[in-house]
Amino acid sequence: MYLIFLGPPGSGKGTQAQMLSAKAKLPIISTGELLRHEQEKNTNKGKMIKEIIVKGKLVSNKIVEAIINKRLTAKDANKGMIFDGFPRNKNQLRHLTGKLGKNNVYAILVDVSDKEVKRRLGGRRMCACGATYHLKYNPPQKSGICDLCRGKLFIRNDDRPKVIADRLKLYHQQSEPLIDYWLKSKRLIKINGGQNISRVRKDIEKKIRNLGIKL
């Protein structure tokens, strides 16, 4: 069983991928983690990746696909995998389905509206001590002040309105062709990501079981 998680930033797809991985005993392939691991090894490829990322550019399909290919040869990949952050475009999709076969892969879309994404990400607040808050779901006792260290809370750059809007625009540009592909292939599992984490998890597991896949 090979499963691809799709969804906008702030949809919680990473959290759901982790929970499903534990339930189904399947490893997760996270493009971000694989790229970081390659950099940490300080290989020639790792140095090249670091240079690209520092410049704020996207790592090429060729490099990403080579790293994915290597990961797919690991023993724990024999029975299946969960993909988080891959494929991101049609070329990567063609590469993956070419390696695994289209009929062996399902896509899980954790669907959340742009309005909800903006509410979730725009409400996040951070502290230098590592504590995180949300203005609606987990507010600090005193506005703008960390409960733990009394430090001043700040907004991450990724959570600023302009950046959120840009991330959503990029998500729609990249993901809509992929969603359309899986929809036409009748291999798309669509989940209402506006629910709480537990409800989303139960819906994912139920729909997977309805396909005759054991967890």
C-alpha positions in Angstrom: 0.0 0.0 0.0 1.4 3.3 -1.1 -0.4 6.5 0.1 0.3 10.1 -0.8 -0.9 12.9 1.5 -2.1 16.1 -0.1 -3.4 19.3 1.5 -2.6 22.9 2.0 -0.2 24.3 4.6 -1.8 24.1 8.0 -4.2 21.3 7.0 -2.6 18.9 9.5 -1.6 16.4 6.8 1.8 15.8 8.3 0.2 15.0 11.7 -2.3 12.6 10.0 0.6 11.0 8.0 2.5 10.3 11.3 -0.6 8.8 13.0 -1.4 6.6 10.0 2.2 5.5 9.8 2.1 4.3 13.4 -1.3 2.5 12.9 -0.4 0.8 9.6 3.2 0.3 10.5 4.3 1.9 7.2 7.4 4.2 7.0 6.9 7.8 5.9 8.9 9.4 3.1 9.2 13.1 3.8 11.0 15.0 1.1 12.0 17.7 3.5 13.6 15.2 6.0 15.4 13.3 3.2 16.9 16.6 1.9 18.0 17.6 5.4 19.5 14.1 6.0 21.5 14.4 2.7 22.8 17.8 3.8 23.8 16.4 7.3 25.8 13.7 5.6 27.8 16.5 3.9 28.0 14.5 0.6 28.6 16.3 -2.7 24.8 16.0 -3.4 24.1 17.3 0.2 26.4 20.4 -0.4 24.6 21.1 -3.7 21.2 20.8 -2.0 22.3 23.2 0.8 23.5 25.7 -1.7 20.2 25.6 -3.6 18.1 26.0 -0.5 20.2 28.9 0.9 19.6 30.8 -2.3 15.8 30.3 -1.8 15.5 28.1 -4.9 13.6 24.9 -5.4 15.6 21.6 -5.5 15.3 20.2 -9.0 13.1 17.2 -9.8 16.2 15.2 -10.8 17.8 15.5 -7.4 14.6 14.9 -5.5 13.7 11.8 -7.6 17.2 10.4 -7.1 16.9 10.7 -3.3 13.4 9.1 -3.5 14.6 6.2 -5.6 17.3 5.5 -3.1 14.8 5.5 -0.2 12.5 3.1 -2.1 15.2 0.5 -2.1 15.3 0.3 1.7 14.0 -3.0 3.2 11.2 -1.2 5.1 9.7 0.0 1.8 8.8 -3.5 0.6 5.2 -3.5 2.0 4.4 0.1 1.2 5.0 3.7 2.2 3.3 7.0 3.1 4.5 10.0 1.2 4.4 13.5 2.7 5.6 16.4 0.5 6.1 14.2 -2.6 5.1 14.4 -5.4 4.8 18.2 -5.7 4.3 18.5 -9.5 3.3 16.4 -12.5 6.9 15.4 -13.4 7.4 14.0 -9.9 4.0 12.3 -10.2 4.9 10.6 -13.4 8.2 9.5 -11.9 6.5 8.0 -8.9 3.7 6.2 -10.7 6.3 4.9 -13.2 8.3 3.3 -10.3 5.3 2.0 -8.3 2.5 1.6 -10.9 -0.6 3.8 -10.8 -2.8 1.1 -9.4 -0.7 0.6 -6.3 -1.1 4.2 -5.1 -3.9 6.2 -3.5 -3.9 9.9 -2.7 -5.4 11.2 0.6 -6.5 14.9 0.3 -6.9 16.6 3.7 -9.2 19.3 2.4 -9.2 22.7 4.2 -10.5 26.0 2.9 -8.2 28.9 2.4 -10.1 30.8 5.0 -9.5 28.1 7.6 -5.8 27.9 6.7 -5.4 31.7 7.2 -7.2 31.4 10.6 -5.0 28.5 11.7 -1.6 29.8 10.5 -2.3 33.5 11.1 -3.3 32.8 14.7 0.0 31.1 15.7 2.4 32.8 18.1 5.8 31.7 19.1 8.2 32.3 21.9 12.0 32.1 21.8 11.9 29.4 24.6 10.1 27.1 22.1 6.6 27.4 23.4 3.8 27.8 20.8 0.3 29.3 21.1 -2.7 30.1 19.0 -4.9 33.1 19.6 -8.1 31.0 19.2 -7.2 27.4 20.1 -4.5 27.8 22.7 -4.1 31.5 23.8 -1.5 32.7 26.4 -2.9 33.8 29.7 -1.7 37.3 29.1 -1.9 38.7 25.5 1.5 38.7 23.8 3.4 37.2 26.7 4.6 33.6 27.1 3.1 31.7 30.1 6.4 29.8 30.7 9.2 32.3 30.5 7.3 35.6 30.3 9.0 36.4 27.1 7.4 38.4 24.3 5.6 36.3 21.7 6.2 36.8 18.0 4.8 35.8 14.6 6.9 33.5 12.4 7.7 34.9 9.0 5.8 31.9 7.4 2.7 32.9 9.4 2.5 36.5 8.1 -0.6 37.2 5.9 1.4 37.9 2.7 3.5 34.7 3.1 0.4 32.6 3.9 -1.3 34.0 0.7 1.8 33.2 -1.4 2.0 29.7 0.1 -1.6 29.1 -0.7 -1.2 30.4 -4.2 1.8 28.0 -4.8 -0.2 25.1 -3.3 -3.1 25.6 -5.6 -0.8 25.9 -8.7 1.1 22.8 -7.8 -1.5 20.5 -6.3 -4.7 21.1 -8.3 -3.3 19.2 -11.4 -2.3 16.3 -9.0 -5.7 16.3 -7.3 -7.4 16.3 -10.7 -5.2 13.4 -11.8 -6.1 11.2 -8.8 -9.8 12.2 -9.1 -9.9 11.1 -12.7 -8.1 7.9 -11.8 -10.7 7.2 -9.1 -7.9 6.9 -6.5 -8.5 10.0 -4.5 -9.6 9.7 -0.8 -11.1 13.1 0.1 -11.3 14.0 3.8 -12.9 17.1 5.5 -9.8 18.5 7.2 -11.9 21.2 8.9 -12.8 18.7 11.7 -10.8 18.0 14.8 -7.7 15.8 14.6 -9.4 12.7 16.0 -12.3 12.9 13.6 -10.0 13.4 10.6 -8.0 10.4 11.7 -11.1 8.2 12.0 -12.4 9.3 8.6 -9.1 8.5 7.0 -9.0 5.0 8.5 -12.6 4.3 7.7 -12.2 5.3 4.0 -9.0 3.2 3.7 -10.8 0.1 5.1 -13.7 0.7 2.7 -11.2 0.1 -0.1 -10.5 -3.3 1.3 -7.1 -2.3 2.8 -6.3 -3.7 6.2 -4.8 -1.5 8.9 
